[in-house]
Amino acid sequence: MYRIAIVSDIHGNIYALNAVLKDIKEKSVDFIYCLGDMIGIGPFSNEVLNTLFELNNIEVITGNHDESVLAILNNEPYPESRVNVIPHHEWIAERLNSEHISKLENLPRIINTTIYEQSLHLIHYPMKQSLYDEHISKDPFDLTGMPTTQNFSVIDGLNDFSLICFGHDHSKHQFVCNNKTFYNSGSLGCFNEPFARYGVIDIDKNGFNIMQQYVPYEFYTYVNKLRKTNMPRKEIILAIYE
């Protein structure tokens, strides 16, 4: 048996991430997959990236917040649909450590892997193959629609996969569509209850078993830190947690 952890949408919440990584260690997880949106919303983007990039049993892909901040840093087009988020992403971009920027730029958008003959497709949000290389300014993560069997049934390129893991939509999802399991553990760091969410998946020759996890963390300490942070859109962000 091989045990993996799925984490997604940490969103600068180092308190939630630290609690999850401690729990992952206690559960003897072999490998971690991080499905994007490590940065933005929360103020601790550097701390989150420091922690993730120091791990030796992890693979990371990018999400829309990561790619939007990179677009600002590289003077590239920014998603018009999120123009109101630009001041917040500029605030994040101005504070990102330079070594983190180069590492983010080299991350893939998709990971395909096979474990015990189970083929996994890991992406921030499922999309058609024609969008795989589309620039973030074109909103490729938002063109599929809500996570429903109807919307996901028309996605091409997934015939060879039995499990598709994704994030982006901050709610938890698990359903079967076209004989494939779609799983979103929910946002790890952007949740209005004092728990950090992630998934543990056991995989062997007979298939896989998904176990949703809820880990208590220093929620109120984190919210108080948010209150004291002078960053754009702070009141909107606080409303997520309060």
Rosetta blueprint (number, residue, H / E / L):
1 M L
2 Y E
3 R E
4 I E
5 A E
6 I E
7 V E
8 S L
9 D L
10 I L
11 H L
12 G L
13 N L
14 I H
15 Y H
16 A H
17 L H
18 N H
19 A H
20 V H
21 L H
22 K H
23 D H
24 I H
25 K H
26 E H
27 K L
28 S L
29 V L
30 D L
31 F E
32 I E
33 Y E
34 C E
35 L L
36 G L
37 D L
38 M L
39 I L
40 G L
41 I L
42 G L
43 P L
44 F L
45 S H
46 N H
47 E H
48 V H
49 L H
50 N H
51 T H
52 L H
53 F H
54 E H
55 L L
56 N L
57 N L
58 I E
59 E E
60 V E
61 I L
62 T L
63 G L
64 N H
65 H H
66 D H
67 E H
68 S H
69 V H
70 L H
71 A H
72 I H
73 L H
74 N L
75 N L
76 E L
77 P L
78 Y L
79 P L
80 E H
81 S H
82 R H
83 V H
84 N H
85 V H
86 I H
87 P H
88 H H
89 H H
90 E H
91 W H
92 I H
93 A H
94 E H
95 R H
96 L L
97 N L
98 S H
99 E H
100 H H
101 I H
102 S H
103 K H
104 L H
105 E H
106 N L
107 L L
108 P L
109 R L
110 I E
111 I E
112 N E
113 T E
114 T E
115 I E
116 Y L
117 E L
118 Q E
119 S E
120 L E
121 H E
122 L E
123 I E
124 H L
125 Y L
126 P L
127 M L
128 K L
129 Q H
130 S H
131 L H
132 Y L
133 D L
134 E L
135 H L
136 I H
137 S H
138 K H
139 D L
140 P H
141 F H
142 D H
143 L L
144 T L
145 G L
146 M L
147 P L
148 T L
149 T H
150 Q H
151 N H
152 F H
153 S L
154 V L
155 I L
156 D L
157 G L
158 L L
159 N L
160 D L
161 F L
162 S L
163 L E
164 I E
165 C E
166 F L
167 G L
168 H L
169 D L
170 H L
171 S L
172 K L
173 H E
174 Q E
175 F E
176 V E
177 C E
178 N L
179 N L
180 K E
181 T E
182 F E
183 Y E
184 N E
185 S L
186 G L
187 S L
188 L L
189 G L
190 C L
191 F L
192 N L
193 E L
194 P L
195 F E
196 A E
197 R E
198 Y E
199 G E
200 V E
201 I E
202 D E
203 I E
204 D E
205 K L
206 N L
207 G E
208 F E
209 N E
210 I E
211 M E
212 Q E
213 Q E
214 Y E
215 V E
216 P E
217 Y L
218 E L
219 F H
220 Y H
221 T H
222 Y H
223 V H
224 N H
225 K H
226 L H
227 R H
228 K H
229 T L
230 N L
231 M L
232 P L
233 R L
234 K H
235 E H
236 I H
237 I H
238 L H
239 A H
240 I H
241 Y H
242 E L
